[in-house]
Amino acid sequence: MSGITHTYQKRNMAIVAVIGFTNALFLGKYLVRYTNYTIPVILVYLVALAAIYRVWNKGANTIPISAVFLSLALVCVGSVVGFSRFPVEKLNVDRWSVIYTFFDALKSGTYPYGVRSNMSNLPGPLPVYFVMAYPFYLLKEIGYMPLLALVLLTVYLVKKGKKENTDYTFALFILMFSPFMLWEIFARSTVFFVSVLWYIYADWLLTKGIDKPRNLILAGLFGGLLLSTRFIYVLLLGLYGIYFIKQKVKLPRIILWGFVTLLALLITLLPLYILYPTDFIKSNPFQTESLSYIPFWLNFLFPILALGMGFLAKDNRQAIFFSGMVLLLVVALYFGFHIVKDGWTNTFYMSFADISYFIIPIPFLLGVLGRKNN
C-alpha cells in the first residue's frame, strides 16, 4: 500500500510541476510587458503553489467544495465584467477571428477554409470545432467557451470525486487562479474547451470500455466527432487501442471502434467536399493544422510515443496520466523545434510557436491530481 501511495505522490508532484511550469511560461511572456519584477513574481507564485500542495498532500486539510464553487463564481462574474473592459480586438490573438471569418465566409457562400483571420492565418480546426463554436459566434463572445469548459470540468471532477471518494479540490482551486486559465478566458482562446471535452470522453471511454456493442458504437461516434476538432488527439486513440489490447479486449472490437471513429470523422468532412470539392482538395484543415509545420520525423515519432505510453499504462488512471504526458511531449517537441530553428526570442516573445498549446494536456493531468479521502 505504501508503494502505491508513493507512486501517487510522485505522479501528483509531476503534475504540479507541469502546472507550475506552464504558468511560469505565461507569466514570463506576458507579465514582462507591465513590470520589471517578472522573475520575482514567478518565484513567489511557484513557492506559493508548492506550499499549498504540501499542506494539501499531508491530508490534514482540504479545500471546502463551497470555496471551489465560490471561486468559480468569482472567476465567471469577473470574466463577464472583464470582457467589456478588455475587447479582444485590441489583443494580438486570432482564435476568435478564425471563428468569425469562418462563419462570415459560409454566410457569403465562400469556402470557409480559404479565408484568413485578422492575423492572416487560415482556419486550422476541423468542422465539429466550428459547430461547437457557433452558439458563441451568435452571442458575439467567444470568451464564454473557456468559461463553459471551466464550469464543466469543475462539475465533472466534483461528481467524480464523490463517486470515487477522492478529493480534487486542490486541482480545481489552482486551475481557477492559474495565469494560463485567465489568459485563456480573456484571449478568447478555445484550447482548454476542446481539451476538457477530450478528457471527459477519455475518462468515459476507459470507464465504460467497448465490450458492449452500445458502448462501442457510442465510443466510435463520439470519438469521431471529437476528432473533428483538433487532429492532434488522434494520438490518444492509438494509446487507448494499445491499452485495450493489454486489458484483453478482443482485437475485432478495437478495430471496429477505430472504424466507427474514422467513419464518423469522414462524415463530418463530407459536406465540405460536396459543396466545395476543388477548394477542399487545395486547402483543408489537415493542411492548416498548426502542429503540422514541423519536420516529418517528428510526426513519425509522435505515434511511437503514444503507442509506447499505451503499453506502459497499467490502469485507467495511468492511461489518463500518460494521455496528458504524450500531449505535453508533443507540444514540448514542437516548441523545442522552433527554438532551435527560430531562436528563443522569436519563438517565445514573437509567438513563432504558440505557448497556449501547453494548456492542451492540463485537463488530463488535473483529472488524476486527486487524493483519496480518509
C-alpha positions as CSV (number, residue, x, y, z in Angstrom):
1,M,0.0,0.0,0.0
2,S,2.8,2.4,0.8
3,G,4.3,1.7,-2.6
4,I,1.1,2.7,-4.3
5,T,0.8,5.8,-2.2
6,H,4.4,6.7,-3.1
7,T,3.6,6.3,-6.8
8,Y,0.5,8.6,-6.4
9,Q,2.6,11.2,-4.7
10,K,5.3,11.2,-7.4
11,R,2.7,11.5,-10.0
12,N,1.0,14.3,-8.2
13,M,4.3,16.1,-7.8
14,A,5.0,15.8,-11.5
15,I,1.6,17.2,-12.4
16,V,2.0,20.2,-10.0
17,A,5.4,20.8,-11.6
18,V,3.9,20.8,-15.1
19,I,1.2,23.3,-14.0
20,G,3.8,25.5,-12.3
21,F,6.0,25.4,-15.5
22,T,3.0,26.3,-17.7
23,N,2.0,29.2,-15.6
24,A,5.6,30.3,-15.4
25,L,5.7,30.4,-19.2
26,F,2.6,32.6,-19.3
27,L,3.8,34.9,-16.6
28,G,7.2,35.2,-18.2
29,K,5.8,36.1,-21.6
30,Y,3.0,38.5,-20.7
31,L,3.9,40.0,-17.3
32,V,7.2,41.3,-18.7
33,R,5.2,43.9,-20.7
34,Y,4.0,45.5,-17.5
35,T,6.7,45.1,-14.8
36,N,10.4,44.7,-14.3
37,Y,9.7,42.2,-11.5
38,T,8.6,39.3,-13.6
39,I,11.1,36.8,-12.2
40,P,10.3,37.6,-8.5
41,V,6.6,37.2,-9.3
42,I,7.2,33.8,-10.9
43,L,9.2,32.7,-7.9
44,V,6.6,33.8,-5.4
45,Y,3.9,32.0,-7.4
46,L,5.9,28.8,-7.6
47,V,6.7,28.9,-3.8
48,A,3.0,29.5,-3.0
49,L,2.0,26.6,-5.3
50,A,4.4,24.3,-3.7
51,A,3.4,25.3,-0.2
52,I,-0.3,24.9,-0.9
53,Y,0.4,21.5,-2.4
54,R,2.4,20.4,0.6
55,V,-0.3,21.3,3.0
56,W,-3.0,19.6,0.9
57,N,-0.8,16.5,0.3
58,K,-0.4,15.8,4.0
59,G,-4.1,15.2,4.2
60,A,-4.7,17.2,7.3
61,N,-6.5,20.0,5.4
62,T,-8.8,20.1,2.5
63,I,-10.4,22.9,0.5
64,P,-14.2,23.0,1.0
65,I,-16.3,22.4,-2.0
66,S,-18.1,25.6,-1.2
67,A,-14.8,27.5,-1.6
68,V,-14.3,25.9,-5.0
69,F,-17.7,26.9,-6.3
70,L,-17.3,30.4,-4.8
71,S,-14.0,30.8,-6.6
72,L,-15.7,29.6,-9.8
73,A,-18.4,32.1,-9.4
74,L,-15.9,34.9,-8.8
75,V,-14.0,33.9,-12.0
76,C,-17.1,33.7,-14.1
77,V,-18.5,37.1,-12.9
78,G,-15.1,38.8,-13.1
79,S,-14.6,37.4,-16.6
80,V,-18.0,38.6,-17.9
81,V,-17.3,42.0,-16.5
82,G,-13.8,42.0,-17.9
83,F,-15.0,41.1,-21.4
84,S,-16.3,44.6,-21.9
85,R,-13.2,46.2,-20.4
86,F,-10.7,44.1,-22.5
87,P,-12.1,43.9,-26.0
88,V,-10.5,41.1,-28.0
89,E,-9.8,43.3,-31.0
90,K,-7.0,45.0,-29.0
91,L,-5.2,41.8,-28.3
92,N,-2.7,40.1,-30.5
93,V,-4.7,36.9,-30.8
94,D,-6.9,35.4,-33.5
95,R,-8.8,32.3,-32.5
96,W,-11.9,34.4,-32.1
97,S,-11.3,35.9,-35.5
98,V,-10.8,32.5,-37.1
99,I,-14.3,31.5,-35.9
100,Y,-15.9,34.8,-37.0
101,T,-14.3,34.7,-40.5
102,F,-15.3,31.1,-40.9
103,F,-19.0,31.7,-40.4
104,D,-18.9,35.0,-42.2
105,A,-17.5,33.2,-45.2
106,L,-20.2,30.5,-45.0
107,K,-22.9,33.1,-45.0
108,S,-21.5,34.7,-48.1
109,G,-21.1,31.4,-49.9
110,T,-17.3,31.4,-49.7
111,Y,-15.2,28.3,-49.0
112,P,-14.6,28.8,-45.2
113,Y,-11.1,27.1,-45.1
114,G,-9.8,29.6,-47.7
115,V,-10.3,32.8,-45.7
116,R,-7.8,34.3,-43.3
117,S,-8.2,35.7,-39.8
118,N,-7.2,39.2,-38.6
119,M,-3.6,37.8,-38.3
120,S,-3.7,36.3,-41.8
121,N,-4.0,32.7,-40.6
122,L,-6.1,30.0,-42.3
123,P,-8.5,28.0,-40.2
124,G,-6.8,25.0,-38.6
125,P,-9.6,23.2,-36.6
126,L,-11.9,20.7,-38.2
127,P,-15.6,21.2,-38.8
128,V,-17.1,20.0,-35.5
129,Y,-15.0,22.6,-33.7
130,F,-16.8,25.3,-35.6
131,V,-20.2,23.6,-35.0
132,M,-19.4,23.8,-31.2
133,A,-18.3,27.4,-31.6
134,Y,-21.4,28.5,-33.5
135,P,-23.6,29.4,-30.4
136,F,-20.8,31.6,-29.1
137,Y,-20.4,33.2,-32.5
138,L,-24.1,34.2,-32.3
139,L,-23.6,35.5,-28.8
140,K,-20.6,37.5,-30.2
141,E,-18.4,36.4,-27.3
142,I,-16.0,33.5,-27.7
143,G,-14.8,34.0,-24.2
144,Y,-17.8,32.1,-22.9
145,M,-16.2,28.9,-24.4
146,P,-13.3,28.6,-21.9
147,L,-15.7,29.7,-19.1
148,L,-18.1,26.9,-20.0
149,A,-15.2,24.5,-20.1
150,L,-14.1,25.6,-16.6
151,V,-17.6,25.1,-15.2
152,L,-17.9,21.7,-17.0
153,L,-14.6,20.4,-15.6
154,T,-15.4,21.7,-12.1
155,V,-18.8,19.9,-12.0
156,Y,-17.4,16.8,-13.6
157,L,-14.5,16.4,-11.1
158,V,-16.6,17.2,-8.1
159,K,-19.1,14.5,-9.1
160,K,-16.2,12.1,-9.9
161,G,-14.6,12.9,-6.6
162,K,-17.8,12.0,-4.7
163,K,-18.2,8.8,-6.6
164,E,-14.5,7.7,-6.1
165,N,-14.1,9.2,-2.6
166,T,-11.3,11.3,-4.0
167,D,-10.5,15.0,-3.3
168,Y,-10.0,17.0,-6.5
169,T,-10.5,20.4,-4.8
170,F,-6.8,21.3,-4.9
171,A,-6.7,20.6,-8.7
172,L,-9.7,22.8,-9.3
173,F,-8.6,25.6,-7.0
174,I,-5.1,26.0,-8.6
175,L,-6.8,25.8,-12.0
176,M,-9.1,28.7,-11.4
177,F,-6.3,31.0,-10.3
178,S,-3.8,29.9,-12.8
179,P,-2.5,32.7,-15.1
180,F,-2.8,30.5,-18.1
181,M,-6.5,30.0,-17.4
182,L,-7.1,33.7,-17.0
183,W,-5.2,34.3,-20.3
184,E,-7.3,31.6,-22.0
185,I,-10.5,33.3,-21.0
186,F,-9.6,36.9,-21.9
187,A,-7.7,35.9,-25.1
188,R,-11.0,34.2,-26.1
189,S,-9.0,31.0,-26.7
190,T,-10.6,27.6,-27.3
191,V,-7.7,25.3,-26.5
192,F,-8.9,24.4,-23.0
193,F,-12.5,23.9,-24.2
194,V,-11.6,21.2,-26.7
195,S,-9.2,19.5,-24.3
196,V,-11.8,19.3,-21.5
197,L,-14.2,17.6,-23.9
198,W,-11.5,15.1,-24.8
199,Y,-10.6,14.4,-21.2
200,I,-14.2,13.7,-20.3
201,Y,-14.5,11.4,-23.4
202,A,-11.3,9.6,-22.4
203,D,-12.4,9.1,-18.8
204,W,-15.8,7.8,-20.0
205,L,-14.3,5.5,-22.6
206,L,-11.8,3.9,-20.2
207,T,-14.5,3.5,-17.6
208,K,-17.2,2.1,-19.8
209,G,-15.0,0.2,-22.2
210,I,-16.0,-1.1,-25.6
211,D,-17.0,-4.7,-24.7
212,K,-20.7,-3.9,-25.0
213,P,-22.0,-3.1,-28.6
214,R,-23.8,0.0,-27.4
215,N,-20.7,1.4,-25.8
216,L,-18.5,0.5,-28.8
217,I,-20.8,2.4,-31.2
218,L,-21.1,5.4,-28.9
219,A,-17.4,5.5,-28.3
220,G,-16.7,5.4,-32.0
221,L,-19.3,8.1,-32.8
222,F,-18.2,10.5,-30.0
223,G,-14.5,9.8,-30.8
224,G,-15.0,10.6,-34.5
225,L,-16.9,13.8,-33.7
226,L,-14.3,15.0,-31.2
227,L,-11.6,14.0,-33.7
228,S,-13.2,16.6,-36.0
229,T,-12.0,19.4,-33.7
230,R,-8.2,19.1,-33.4
231,F,-6.4,16.2,-35.1
232,I,-3.6,16.1,-32.5
233,Y,-5.9,14.0,-30.3
234,V,-5.8,11.1,-32.7
235,L,-2.6,10.1,-30.8
236,L,-4.8,9.3,-27.8
237,L,-6.9,6.8,-29.8
238,G,-3.7,4.9,-30.6
239,L,-2.7,5.0,-26.9
240,Y,-6.1,3.6,-25.8
241,G,-6.1,1.0,-28.5
242,I,-2.9,-0.5,-27.2
243,Y,-4.2,-0.1,-23.6
244,F,-7.3,-2.1,-24.6
245,I,-5.2,-4.8,-26.0
246,K,-3.4,-5.0,-22.7
247,Q,-6.7,-5.2,-21.0
248,K,-7.6,-8.3,-23.0
249,V,-10.3,-6.5,-25.1
250,K,-10.9,-8.6,-28.3
251,L,-9.0,-7.2,-31.3
252,P,-12.0,-7.2,-33.6
253,R,-13.8,-4.9,-31.2
254,I,-10.9,-2.5,-31.1
255,I,-10.7,-2.5,-34.9
256,L,-14.5,-1.9,-35.2
257,W,-14.2,1.0,-32.7
258,G,-11.5,2.5,-34.8
259,F,-13.5,2.0,-38.0
260,V,-16.6,3.7,-36.5
261,T,-14.4,6.6,-35.3
262,L,-12.9,7.1,-38.7
263,L,-16.3,6.9,-40.4
264,A,-17.8,9.5,-38.0
265,L,-14.8,11.8,-38.8
266,L,-15.2,11.4,-42.5
267,I,-18.9,12.1,-42.4
268,T,-18.2,15.5,-40.7
269,L,-15.9,16.3,-43.7
270,L,-18.3,15.2,-46.4
271,P,-20.4,18.3,-46.6
272,L,-17.3,20.5,-47.3
273,Y,-16.2,18.1,-50.0
274,I,-19.6,18.0,-51.6
275,L,-20.1,21.8,-51.6
276,Y,-16.5,22.8,-52.4
277,P,-14.8,19.8,-54.0
278,T,-12.0,21.7,-55.7
279,D,-11.3,24.1,-52.8
280,F,-11.3,21.2,-50.3
281,I,-8.6,19.4,-52.1
282,K,-6.5,22.5,-52.4
283,S,-7.0,23.7,-48.8
284,N,-8.4,21.7,-46.0
285,P,-7.9,21.6,-42.2
286,F,-5.4,18.7,-42.4
287,Q,-3.1,21.0,-44.3
288,T,-3.6,24.1,-42.0
289,E,-3.3,22.5,-38.5
290,S,-0.5,24.5,-36.8
291,L,1.3,21.5,-35.4
292,S,1.8,20.2,-39.0
293,Y,4.6,22.8,-39.5
294,I,7.3,20.5,-38.1
295,P,9.7,18.0,-39.6
296,F,8.4,14.7,-40.9
297,W,10.5,12.7,-38.5
298,L,8.7,14.4,-35.5
299,N,5.3,13.4,-37.0
300,F,6.7,9.9,-37.2
301,L,7.9,10.0,-33.6
302,F,4.6,11.1,-32.0
303,P,2.6,7.9,-32.7
304,I,5.5,5.9,-31.3
305,L,5.3,7.9,-28.1
306,A,1.6,7.4,-27.9
307,L,1.7,3.7,-28.5
308,G,4.5,3.3,-26.0
309,M,2.6,5.1,-23.3
310,G,-0.4,2.8,-24.0
311,F,1.8,-0.2,-23.5
312,L,3.1,1.2,-20.2
313,A,-0.3,2.1,-18.7
314,K,-1.4,-0.4,-16.0
315,D,-4.8,1.1,-15.1
316,N,-7.3,3.7,-16.2
317,R,-5.7,6.5,-14.1
318,Q,-2.3,5.8,-15.6
319,A,-3.8,5.8,-19.1
320,I,-5.3,9.3,-18.5
321,F,-2.0,10.5,-17.0
322,F,0.0,9.2,-19.9
323,S,-2.5,10.9,-22.2
324,G,-1.5,14.2,-20.7
325,M,2.2,13.3,-20.8
326,V,2.0,12.4,-24.5
327,L,0.3,15.6,-25.4
328,L,2.8,17.5,-23.3
329,L,5.8,15.8,-25.0
330,V,4.3,16.6,-28.4
331,V,3.9,20.3,-27.6
332,A,7.3,20.4,-25.9
333,L,9.0,18.9,-29.0
334,Y,7.1,21.3,-31.3
335,F,8.2,24.2,-29.1
336,G,11.7,23.0,-28.9
337,F,11.9,22.6,-32.7
338,H,11.0,26.2,-33.1
339,I,13.6,27.3,-30.5
340,V,16.3,25.5,-32.5
341,K,15.0,26.8,-35.8
342,D,14.0,30.4,-35.0
343,G,15.7,31.2,-31.7
344,W,14.3,31.8,-28.2
345,T,13.2,35.4,-28.7
346,N,11.3,34.7,-31.9
347,T,9.7,31.5,-30.6
348,F,8.7,32.8,-27.2
349,Y,8.2,36.5,-27.4
350,M,7.3,36.9,-31.1
351,S,5.0,33.9,-31.0
352,F,6.6,31.8,-33.7
353,A,5.3,29.0,-31.6
354,D,2.1,29.2,-29.6
355,I,2.6,28.7,-25.9
356,S,-1.2,28.2,-25.4
357,Y,-0.6,24.6,-26.7
358,F,0.9,23.8,-23.3
359,I,-2.7,24.1,-22.0
360,I,-3.7,21.0,-24.1
361,P,-2.5,18.3,-21.5
362,I,-3.8,20.2,-18.4
363,P,-7.3,18.7,-18.1
364,F,-5.9,15.2,-18.4
365,L,-3.3,15.9,-15.7
366,L,-5.9,17.6,-13.4
367,G,-8.1,14.5,-13.9
368,V,-5.7,12.4,-11.9
369,L,-4.5,15.1,-9.5
370,G,-6.6,13.7,-6.6
371,R,-6.1,12.5,-3.1
372,K,-8.1,9.6,-1.5
373,N,-10.2,10.8,1.3
374,N,-9.6,9.2,4.7
